[in-house]
Amino acid sequence: RLANDLQIRLASRVCCRDGYSGVHSADLVPELMAFGGAKQERLNKEIGDVRARIYRSHLNCTVFPNNSMLTCSGVFKVWNPIDANTTEVWTYAIV
């Protein structure tokens, strides 16, 4: 909790129209918006509007009991409980 409070105090939380969000400096907003817009246009031309919208969506999936997938960021996670207060997380990049 302390780390999150500190990050929020040091930076502005930004959520761009394209669905990307996170803790970023507010100075990056124009650059992030330009990047997302250019990527969206390129995807629309290359794979079509519907597929581009699905590709850019942030879909989360959990396979009980310990697997998670985040399609937009290309991440697969395995959650391994160690004890009552500790969980080890293995994160893999899907390329």
URDAZI-V226303 format. One record per residue. N is the residue number from 1. OMEGA is omega in degrees with one decimal (999 if undefined). Layout:
N:OMEGA
N:OMEGA
This chain:
1:-179.5
2:179.6
3:178.4
4:178.6
5:-179.4
6:179.1
7:-178.3
8:177.8
9:-176.1
10:-176.9
11:177.4
12:176.9
13:-175.4
14:171.3
15:-177.8
16:179.3
17:-175.0
18:175.0
19:177.8
20:178.5
21:179.3
22:178.7
23:-178.0
24:171.1
25:179.5
26:178.2
27:-178.2
28:-174.7
29:-179.7
30:-179.8
31:178.5
32:179.8
33:179.1
34:179.0
35:-179.4
36:179.2
37:179.5
38:179.2
39:179.7
40:178.6
41:180.0
42:179.2
43:178.4
44:-179.4
45:-173.9
46:-173.8
47:178.3
48:-174.7
49:-175.8
50:179.7
51:178.7
52:179.5
53:177.8
54:-179.7
55:-176.0
56:177.4
57:177.1
58:-178.6
59:177.5
60:179.2
61:174.6
62:174.5
63:-176.1
64:8.9
65:-168.6
66:178.1
67:176.4
68:176.0
69:175.3
70:-170.3
71:-175.2
72:-178.9
73:177.3
74:-175.4
75:174.1
76:-177.2
77:172.4
78:-177.8
79:-177.8
80:177.3
81:178.1
82:175.2
83:-174.9
84:-175.7
85:-173.6
86:174.5
87:175.8
88:-179.5
89:173.7
90:-179.1
91:179.7
92:175.1
93:178.1
94:-178.6
95:999
